[in-house]
Amino acid sequence: MAWRPLPDPDGEPPAPISESLDRVLRALGSPPMATRDELFDVWPEVVGPAIAGTCRPVSLTGGTLTVVVPDGGWASQLRWMGPELVTKLAVRLGPGVVERIETRVRPD
């Protein structure tokens, strides 16, 4: 049998892996990878450098953004700022992408 490169040059080209990942994420209730990447990119601009330096987003599922904070004080601050942050993120990412923010205390 002669060697042929994959995929078969006479067949369809392979689909980008991002399409497969997006299907999996959609099934799990998450937005597409591009949206998640953008969220992590705009986080410092949305929350400011002080918060971005200590609090970081870790997941976005079903409209709930989970943010890791170092202590209860930061958790309270983000809960207080929650509605404002959701509004700012809607402007940057689109409405409904982030509907609420949850915090998880995880000391460094």
OpenMM code with the backbone's topology and positions (N, CA, C; nanometers):
from openmm import Vec3, app, unit

residues = "MET ALA TRP ARG PRO LEU PRO ASP PRO ASP GLY GLU PRO PRO ALA PRO ILE SER GLU SER LEU ASP ARG VAL LEU ARG ALA LEU GLY SER PRO PRO MET ALA THR ARG ASP GLU LEU PHE ASP VAL TRP PRO GLU VAL VAL GLY PRO ALA ILE ALA GLY THR CYS ARG PRO VAL SER LEU THR GLY GLY THR LEU THR VAL VAL VAL PRO ASP GLY GLY TRP ALA SER GLN LEU ARG TRP MET GLY PRO GLU LEU VAL THR LYS LEU ALA VAL ARG LEU GLY PRO GLY VAL VAL GLU ARG ILE GLU THR ARG VAL ARG PRO ASP".split()
positions = [
    Vec3(0.0837, -0.1166, 0.0000),
    Vec3(0.0000, 0.0000, 0.0000),
    Vec3(0.0891, 0.1240, 0.0000),
    Vec3(0.0597, 0.2136, -0.0880),
    Vec3(0.1382, 0.3363, -0.1002),
    Vec3(0.1013, 0.4336, 0.0117),
    Vec3(0.2003, 0.5098, 0.0549),
    Vec3(0.1773, 0.6099, 0.1591),
    Vec3(0.1026, 0.7283, 0.0999),
    Vec3(0.0002, 0.7745, 0.1716),
    Vec3(-0.0730, 0.8954, 0.1322),
    Vec3(-0.0859, 0.9846, 0.2552),
    Vec3(-0.0712, 1.1144, 0.2360),
    Vec3(-0.0852, 1.2045, 0.3514),
    Vec3(-0.2298, 1.2070, 0.3992),
    Vec3(-0.2457, 1.2280, 0.5284),
    Vec3(-0.3798, 1.2418, 0.5849),
    Vec3(-0.4134, 1.3888, 0.5938),
    Vec3(-0.5323, 1.4302, 0.5747),
    Vec3(-0.6444, 1.3516, 0.5257),
    Vec3(-0.6291, 1.3243, 0.3773),
    Vec3(-0.7128, 1.2351, 0.3278),
    Vec3(-0.7109, 1.1975, 0.1873),
    Vec3(-0.7254, 1.3240, 0.1029),
    Vec3(-0.6316, 1.3507, 0.0129),
    Vec3(-0.6391, 1.4734, -0.0659),
    Vec3(-0.7659, 1.4811, -0.1509),
    Vec3(-0.8306, 1.3688, -0.1752),
    Vec3(-0.9542, 1.3711, -0.2532),
    Vec3(-1.0768, 1.3937, -0.1650),
    Vec3(-1.0573, 1.3855, -0.0331),
    Vec3(-1.1694, 1.4014, 0.0592),
    Vec3(-1.1767, 1.5430, 0.1148),
    Vec3(-1.2628, 1.5596, 0.2134),
    Vec3(-1.2773, 1.6900, 0.2766),
    Vec3(-1.1580, 1.7175, 0.3670),
    Vec3(-1.1190, 1.8449, 0.3771),
    Vec3(-1.0093, 1.8779, 0.4682),
    Vec3(-1.0568, 1.8623, 0.6126),
    Vec3(-0.9645, 1.8446, 0.7038),
    Vec3(-1.0051, 1.8306, 0.8439),
    Vec3(-1.0676, 1.9602, 0.8957),
    Vec3(-1.1608, 1.9461, 0.9878),
    Vec3(-1.2233, 2.0629, 1.0488),
    Vec3(-1.1280, 2.1201, 1.1530),
    Vec3(-1.1279, 2.2515, 1.1681),
    Vec3(-1.0440, 2.3112, 1.2725),
    Vec3(-1.0848, 2.2581, 1.4104),
    Vec3(-0.9879, 2.2403, 1.4955),
    Vec3(-1.0171, 2.1865, 1.6291),
    Vec3(-1.1088, 2.2800, 1.7076),
    Vec3(-1.1043, 2.4095, 1.6762),
    Vec3(-1.1902, 2.5043, 1.7473),
    Vec3(-1.3381, 2.4719, 1.7276),
    Vec3(-1.3737, 2.4181, 1.6114),
    Vec3(-1.5131, 2.3798, 1.5880),
    Vec3(-1.5540, 2.2665, 1.6811),
    Vec3(-1.4671, 2.1684, 1.6969),
    Vec3(-1.4962, 2.0576, 1.7876),
    Vec3(-1.5042, 2.1054, 1.9318),
    Vec3(-1.4099, 2.1901, 1.9710),
    Vec3(-1.4118, 2.2428, 2.1071),
    Vec3(-1.5377, 2.3245, 2.1332),
    Vec3(-1.5777, 2.4048, 2.0357),
    Vec3(-1.6990, 2.4847, 2.0520),
    Vec3(-1.8224, 2.3964, 2.0698),
    Vec3(-1.8294, 2.2849, 1.9963),
    Vec3(-1.9428, 2.1924, 2.0131),
    Vec3(-1.9441, 2.1329, 2.1536),
    Vec3(-1.8281, 2.0942, 2.2025),
    Vec3(-1.8193, 2.0377, 2.3372),
    Vec3(-1.8570, 2.1427, 2.4414),
    Vec3(-1.8025, 2.2635, 2.4258),
    Vec3(-1.8336, 2.3701, 2.5215),
    Vec3(-1.9822, 2.4038, 2.5210),
    Vec3(-2.0425, 2.4092, 2.4038),
    Vec3(-2.1863, 2.4371, 2.3931),
    Vec3(-2.2664, 2.3306, 2.4668),
    Vec3(-2.2260, 2.2054, 2.4533),
    Vec3(-2.2946, 2.0958, 2.5220),
    Vec3(-2.2801, 2.1076, 2.6735),
    Vec3(-2.1729, 2.1699, 2.7193),
    Vec3(-2.1495, 2.1883, 2.8620),
    Vec3(-2.2094, 2.3188, 2.9151),
    Vec3(-2.2713, 2.3969, 2.8263),
    Vec3(-2.3327, 2.5219, 2.8690),
    Vec3(-2.2386, 2.6400, 2.8679),
    Vec3(-2.1276, 2.6290, 2.7987),
    Vec3(-2.0295, 2.7369, 2.7928),
    Vec3(-2.0347, 2.8064, 2.6574),
    Vec3(-1.9897, 2.9312, 2.6533),
    Vec3(-1.9815, 3.0016, 2.5251),
    Vec3(-1.8638, 2.9492, 2.4429),
    Vec3(-1.8539, 2.9902, 2.3172),
    Vec3(-1.7425, 2.9469, 2.2319),
    Vec3(-1.6063, 2.9913, 2.2875),
    Vec3(-1.5018, 2.9234, 2.2442),
    Vec3(-1.3660, 2.9544, 2.2899),
    Vec3(-1.3295, 3.1004, 2.2655),
    Vec3(-1.3689, 3.1554, 2.1526),
    Vec3(-1.3341, 3.2948, 2.1224),
    Vec3(-1.3918, 3.3889, 2.2277),
    Vec3(-1.5134, 3.3615, 2.2737),
    Vec3(-1.5769, 3.4443, 2.3766),
    Vec3(-1.5037, 3.4288, 2.5092),
    Vec3(-1.4694, 3.3061, 2.5438),
    Vec3(-1.3958, 3.2813, 2.6687),
    Vec3(-1.2602, 3.3494, 2.6644),
    Vec3(-1.1912, 3.3404, 2.5521),
    Vec3(-1.0613, 3.4062, 2.5383),
    Vec3(-1.0753, 3.5571, 2.5543),
    Vec3(-1.1788, 3.6124, 2.4921),
    Vec3(-1.2008, 3.7568, 2.5010),
    Vec3(-1.2298, 3.7976, 2.6454),
    Vec3(-1.3067, 3.7162, 2.7171),
    Vec3(-1.3362, 3.7458, 2.8573),
    Vec3(-1.2065, 3.7601, 2.9366),
    Vec3(-1.1153, 3.6640, 2.9213),
    Vec3(-0.9893, 3.6697, 2.9944),
    Vec3(-0.9042, 3.7889, 2.9504),
    Vec3(-0.9139, 3.8265, 2.8228),
    Vec3(-0.8382, 3.9412, 2.7721),
    Vec3(-0.8905, 4.0737, 2.8269),
    Vec3(-1.0230, 4.0892, 2.8362),
    Vec3(-1.0810, 4.2181, 2.8772),
    Vec3(-1.0979, 4.2313, 3.0286),
    Vec3(-1.0805, 4.1218, 3.1028),
    Vec3(-1.0998, 4.1243, 3.2477),
    Vec3(-1.0260, 4.2410, 3.3156),
    Vec3(-0.8960, 4.2616, 3.2912),
    Vec3(-0.8274, 4.3732, 3.3581),
    Vec3(-0.8868, 4.5099, 3.3229),
    Vec3(-0.9329, 4.5285, 3.2009),
    Vec3(-0.9925, 4.6554, 3.1618),
    Vec3(-1.1275, 4.6765, 3.2303),
    Vec3(-1.2038, 4.5693, 3.2466),
    Vec3(-1.3375, 4.5788, 3.3043),
    Vec3(-1.3305, 4.6038, 3.4548),
    Vec3(-1.2431, 4.5333, 3.5246),
    Vec3(-1.2399, 4.5428, 3.6709),
    Vec3(-1.1345, 4.6391, 3.7236),
    Vec3(-1.0389, 4.6760, 3.6417),
    Vec3(-0.9316, 4.7633, 3.6865),
    Vec3(-0.8124, 4.6835, 3.7352),
    Vec3(-0.6958, 4.7483, 3.7399),
    Vec3(-0.5723, 4.6773, 3.7717),
    Vec3(-0.5661, 4.6214, 3.9134),
    Vec3(-0.6237, 4.6902, 4.0117),
    Vec3(-0.6167, 4.6416, 4.1506),
    Vec3(-0.6904, 4.5093, 4.1656),
    Vec3(-0.8107, 4.5018, 4.1109),
    Vec3(-0.8890, 4.3784, 4.1216),
    Vec3(-0.8291, 4.2698, 4.0335),
    Vec3(-0.7906, 4.3062, 3.9120),
    Vec3(-0.7344, 4.2072, 3.8201),
    Vec3(-0.6059, 4.1467, 3.8748),
    Vec3(-0.5340, 4.2222, 3.9570),
    Vec3(-0.4099, 4.1718, 4.0141),
    Vec3(-0.4313, 4.0664, 4.1217),
    Vec3(-0.5522, 4.0613, 4.1793),
    Vec3(-0.5766, 3.9666, 4.2876),
    Vec3(-0.6912, 3.8701, 4.2605),
    Vec3(-0.7838, 3.9067, 4.1740),
    Vec3(-0.9023, 3.8242, 4.1470),
    Vec3(-0.9013, 3.7843, 4.0004),
    Vec3(-0.9187, 3.6553, 3.9739),
    Vec3(-0.9113, 3.6122, 3.8335),
    Vec3(-1.0281, 3.5213, 3.7978),
    Vec3(-1.0799, 3.5392, 3.6781),
    Vec3(-1.1872, 3.4504, 3.6319),
    Vec3(-1.1306, 3.3123, 3.6032),
    Vec3(-1.2074, 3.2084, 3.6390),
    Vec3(-1.1598, 3.0725, 3.6149),
    Vec3(-1.2551, 2.9898, 3.5298),
    Vec3(-1.3837, 3.0260, 3.5269),
    Vec3(-1.4758, 2.9506, 3.4419),
    Vec3(-1.5969, 3.0355, 3.4077),
    Vec3(-1.6597, 2.9992, 3.2978),
    Vec3(-1.7820, 3.0634, 3.2525),
    Vec3(-1.8726, 2.9539, 3.1992),
    Vec3(-1.9766, 2.9234, 3.2758),
    Vec3(-2.0679, 2.8159, 3.2396),
    Vec3(-2.2106, 2.8598, 3.2647),
    Vec3(-2.2950, 2.8438, 3.1638),
    Vec3(-2.4361, 2.8766, 3.1797),
    Vec3(-2.4610, 3.0195, 3.2216),
    Vec3(-2.3779, 3.1125, 3.1794),
    Vec3(-2.3944, 3.2531, 3.2137),
    Vec3(-2.3358, 3.2916, 3.3483),
    Vec3(-2.2800, 3.1962, 3.4209),
    Vec3(-2.2206, 3.2246, 3.5518),
    Vec3(-2.0693, 3.2298, 3.5400),
    Vec3(-2.0137, 3.3450, 3.5721),
    Vec3(-1.8691, 3.3639, 3.5723),
    Vec3(-1.8196, 3.3356, 3.7138),
    Vec3(-1.7284, 3.2413, 3.7264),
    Vec3(-1.6692, 3.2098, 3.8562),
    Vec3(-1.5329, 3.2768, 3.8636),
    Vec3(-1.5130, 3.3522, 3.9735),
    Vec3(-1.3901, 3.4278, 3.9940),
    Vec3(-1.3250, 3.3807, 4.1239),
    Vec3(-1.1961, 3.3537, 4.1179),
    Vec3(-1.1202, 3.3144, 4.2359),
    Vec3(-1.0668, 3.4406, 4.3024),
    Vec3(-1.0883, 3.4488, 4.4353),
    Vec3(-1.0435, 3.5636, 4.5136),
    Vec3(-0.9586, 3.5133, 4.6307),
    Vec3(-0.8679, 3.5980, 4.6835),
    Vec3(-0.7794, 3.5513, 4.7898),
    Vec3(-0.8421, 3.5472, 4.9295),
    Vec3(-0.9506, 3.6240, 4.9518),
    Vec3(-1.0115, 3.6238, 5.0849),
    Vec3(-1.1549, 3.6754, 5.0771),
    Vec3(-1.2233, 3.6687, 5.1909),
    Vec3(-1.3633, 3.7088, 5.1970),
    Vec3(-1.3867, 3.8552, 5.1672),
    Vec3(-1.2888, 3.9390, 5.1963),
    Vec3(-1.3022, 4.0812, 5.1662),
    Vec3(-1.3181, 4.1061, 5.0165),
    Vec3(-1.2359, 4.0390, 4.9380),
    Vec3(-1.2464, 4.0526, 4.7929),
    Vec3(-1.3769, 3.9908, 4.7426),
    Vec3(-1.4200, 3.8818, 4.8043),
    Vec3(-1.5472, 3.8204, 4.7649),
    Vec3(-1.6611, 3.9190, 4.7864),
    Vec3(-1.6613, 3.9884, 4.9001),
    Vec3(-1.7646, 4.0888, 4.9284),
    Vec3(-1.7585, 4.2026, 4.8272),
    Vec3(-1.6388, 4.2471, 4.7968),
    Vec3(-1.6223, 4.3562, 4.7004),
    Vec3(-1.6804, 4.3182, 4.5640),
    Vec3(-1.6514, 4.1974, 4.5172),
    Vec3(-1.7022, 4.1551, 4.3863),
    Vec3(-1.8538, 4.1344, 4.3894),
    Vec3(-1.9071, 4.0849, 4.5006),
    Vec3(-2.0531, 4.0721, 4.5110),
    Vec3(-2.1178, 4.2091, 4.5022),
    Vec3(-2.0601, 4.3071, 4.5686),
    Vec3(-2.1125, 4.4431, 4.5665),
    Vec3(-2.1038, 4.5028, 4.4254),
    Vec3(-1.9950, 4.4745, 4.3560),
    Vec3(-1.9749, 4.5273, 4.2203),
    Vec3(-2.0424, 4.4425, 4.1128),
    Vec3(-2.0959, 4.3263, 4.1481),
    Vec3(-2.1486, 4.2308, 4.0520),
    Vec3(-2.2360, 4.2876, 3.9428),
    Vec3(-2.3443, 4.3599, 3.9756),
    Vec3(-2.4314, 4.4131, 3.8695),
    Vec3(-2.3581, 4.5059, 3.7725),
    Vec3(-2.2694, 4.5894, 3.8259),
    Vec3(-2.1926, 4.6800, 3.7401),
    Vec3(-2.0992, 4.6016, 3.6478),
    Vec3(-2.0338, 4.4993, 3.7018),
    Vec3(-1.9426, 4.4184, 3.6203),
    Vec3(-2.0177, 4.3408, 3.5127),
    Vec3(-2.1349, 4.2878, 3.5461),
    Vec3(-2.2160, 4.2160, 3.4468),
    Vec3(-2.2531, 4.3108, 3.3328),
    Vec3(-2.2890, 4.4347, 3.3660),
    Vec3(-2.3235, 4.5338, 3.2630),
    Vec3(-2.2026, 4.5646, 3.1754),
    Vec3(-2.0875, 4.5861, 3.2363),
    Vec3(-1.9658, 4.6150, 3.1592),
    Vec3(-1.9279, 4.4972, 3.0692),
    Vec3(-1.9400, 4.3761, 3.1220),
    Vec3(-1.9061, 4.2586, 3.0418),
    Vec3(-2.0057, 4.2393, 2.9277),
    Vec3(-2.1316, 4.2754, 2.9485),
    Vec3(-2.2311, 4.2657, 2.8407),
    Vec3(-2.1956, 4.3588, 2.7265),
    Vec3(-2.1422, 4.4755, 2.7588),
    Vec3(-2.1008, 4.5702, 2.6547),
    Vec3(-1.9851, 4.5120, 2.5746),
    Vec3(-1.8910, 4.4473, 2.6424),
    Vec3(-1.7721, 4.3947, 2.5760),
    Vec3(-1.7947, 4.2604, 2.5064),
    Vec3(-1.8755, 4.1717, 2.5695),
    Vec3(-1.8893, 4.0346, 2.5195),
    Vec3(-2.0240, 4.0062, 2.4534),
    Vec3(-2.1218, 4.0908, 2.4798),
    Vec3(-2.2564, 4.0682, 2.4287),
    Vec3(-2.3504, 4.0347, 2.5438),
    Vec3(-2.4769, 4.0668, 2.5262),
    Vec3(-2.5732, 4.0423, 2.6333),
    Vec3(-2.5932, 3.8932, 2.6592),
    Vec3(-2.6072, 3.8584, 2.7864),
    Vec3(-2.6362, 3.7210, 2.8240),
    Vec3(-2.5167, 3.6299, 2.8357),
    Vec3(-2.3991, 3.6742, 2.7955),
    Vec3(-2.2806, 3.5887, 2.8075),
    Vec3(-2.2475, 3.5696, 2.9559),
    Vec3(-2.2427, 3.6810, 3.0299),
    Vec3(-2.2239, 3.6763, 3.1745),
    Vec3(-2.3499, 3.7333, 3.2375),
    Vec3(-2.4214, 3.6492, 3.3118),
    Vec3(-2.5451, 3.6925, 3.3764),
    Vec3(-2.5276, 3.7119, 3.5264),
    Vec3(-2.4296, 3.6458, 3.5845),
    Vec3(-2.4022, 3.6606, 3.7261),
    Vec3(-2.2576, 3.6227, 3.7542),
    Vec3(-2.2088, 3.6711, 3.8677),
    Vec3(-2.0710, 3.6442, 3.9082),
    Vec3(-2.0715, 3.5742, 4.0433),
    Vec3(-2.0014, 3.4626, 4.0502),
    Vec3(-1.9823, 3.3900, 4.1754),
    Vec3(-1.8341, 3.3983, 4.2120),
    Vec3(-1.8081, 3.4001, 4.3410),
    Vec3(-1.6694, 3.4035, 4.3854),
    Vec3(-1.6363, 3.2759, 4.4620),
    Vec3(-1.5113, 3.2378, 4.4556),
    Vec3(-1.4574, 3.1252, 4.5306),
    Vec3(-1.3314, 3.1745, 4.6005),
    Vec3(-1.3287, 3.1607, 4.7318),
    Vec3(-1.2104, 3.2019, 4.8062),
    Vec3(-1.1062, 3.0921, 4.7958),
    Vec3(-0.9914, 3.1299, 4.7462),
    Vec3(-0.8797, 3.0363, 4.7315),
    Vec3(-0.7524, 3.1121, 4.7639),
    Vec3(-0.7101, 3.1081, 4.8907),
    Vec3(-0.5879, 3.1810, 4.9283),
    Vec3(-0.4684, 3.1313, 4.8480),
    Vec3(-0.3779, 3.2242, 4.8193),
    Vec3(-0.2558, 3.1877, 4.7436),
    Vec3(-0.1639, 3.1016, 4.8235),
] * unit.nanometer
topology = app.Topology()
chain = topology.addChain("A")
for resn in residues:
    res = topology.addResidue(resn, chain)
    for name in ("N", "CA", "C"):
        topology.addAtom(name, app.Element.getBySymbol(name[0]), res)
